[in-house]
Amino acid sequence: MRILFFVVLWLLPLLPTHAVSLPNYNITIKNGKFNPEKIEVPAWQRFKITVQNTGISPVEFENLALRVEKVLGLDIGSFVVIHPLKPGTYHFVDEFHIDMAGFDIIVRE
């Protein structure tokens, strides 16, 4: 049994690995205005959002319910990976421009 264990451990690195690329959605934030203002994504699938601040002041991309928060300085970009979501609408805001409309993720079945 011990020999089988070591053989498996030795062969494990030789197995092919397949990295699954996540669907990516690009958004920009300029002085509190999101572009696009909404995206539609399928339910129950992880995805990535790439965020770029193109404005003249810092922004804070945030949804407290999903525990997502990114502070971006001038001309800075970053990304967040969103866990699988159930159908519904998830609203994000720029905490530094709270009076603006914000951004919605619409999750469809």
C-alpha positions in Angstrom: 0.0 0.0 0.0 2.8 2.4 0.9 4.5 1.8 -2.5 1.2 2.6 -4.3 1.0 5.8 -2.4 4.5 6.9 -3.4 3.9 5.9 -7.1 0.8 8.0 -7.2 2.6 11.0 -5.6 5.4 10.5 -8.1 3.1 10.4 -11.1 0.8 13.3 -10.0 3.0 16.1 -11.4 2.9 14.3 -14.8 -0.8 14.6 -15.2 -1.9 17.3 -17.6 -3.5 20.3 -16.0 -6.2 22.3 -17.7 -6.6 25.9 -16.6 -10.2 27.0 -17.1 -10.3 30.6 -18.2 -13.0 32.6 -16.6 -15.3 34.8 -18.7 -14.1 38.4 -18.3 -16.1 41.6 -18.4 -14.3 44.9 -18.7 -15.7 48.1 -17.2 -14.4 51.6 -16.8 -15.2 54.1 -14.1 -14.8 57.8 -14.9 -15.6 60.2 -12.1 -18.3 58.0 -10.7 -19.9 56.9 -14.0 -19.6 53.2 -15.0 -19.3 52.1 -18.6 -21.2 49.9 -19.3 -23.8 50.6 -16.6 -24.8 46.9 -16.4 -23.7 43.5 -17.6 -25.6 40.2 -17.9 -24.0 37.0 -16.7 -25.2 33.4 -16.4 -26.2 32.0 -13.0 -24.1 29.6 -11.0 -20.8 30.4 -12.8 -17.7 32.2 -11.6 -16.5 35.2 -13.7 -14.0 38.0 -13.6 -14.5 41.7 -13.8 -11.6 43.9 -14.9 -12.1 47.5 -13.6 -10.2 50.5 -15.0 -10.3 54.0 -13.4 -10.1 56.6 -16.2 -11.2 59.6 -14.2 -9.4 62.4 -12.5 -10.0 61.1 -8.9 -9.8 57.8 -7.0 -12.8 55.4 -7.1 -14.0 52.6 -4.9 -15.8 49.7 -6.7 -17.9 48.2 -4.0 -20.8 45.7 -3.2 -20.9 45.0 0.5 -23.3 42.0 0.2 -20.8 40.2 -2.1 -17.8 41.4 -0.1 -16.2 43.0 -3.1 -14.3 46.2 -2.6 -11.5 47.7 -4.8 -10.0 51.2 -4.4 -8.4 52.4 -7.6 -6.2 55.5 -7.9 -5.9 57.6 -11.0 -5.5 55.6 -14.2 -5.2 52.3 -12.3 -6.8 49.0 -13.2 -7.5 45.8 -11.3 -9.8 42.8 -11.3 -12.1 40.9 -9.1 -13.3 37.3 -9.4 -17.0 36.9 -8.5 -18.1 33.6 -7.1 -21.2 31.8 -8.7 -24.3 33.9 -8.1 -28.0 32.9 -8.0 -30.3 34.8 -10.4 -31.0 38.4 -9.5 -29.5 41.9 -9.7 -26.4 42.9 -7.8 -25.7 46.6 -7.5 -22.3 48.1 -7.2 -21.4 51.7 -6.3 -18.4 54.0 -6.4 -18.2 54.8 -2.7 -16.3 58.0 -3.5 -19.1 59.2 -5.9 -22.2 57.8 -4.0 -24.6 60.2 -5.7 -24.0 58.6 -9.1 -26.1 55.7 -10.6 -23.7 52.8 -10.0 -23.3 49.5 -11.8 -25.5 46.4 -12.0 -24.7 42.7 -12.6 -27.8 41.0 -13.8 -27.7 37.3 -13.3 -29.9 35.2 -15.6 -30.8 31.5 -15.2 
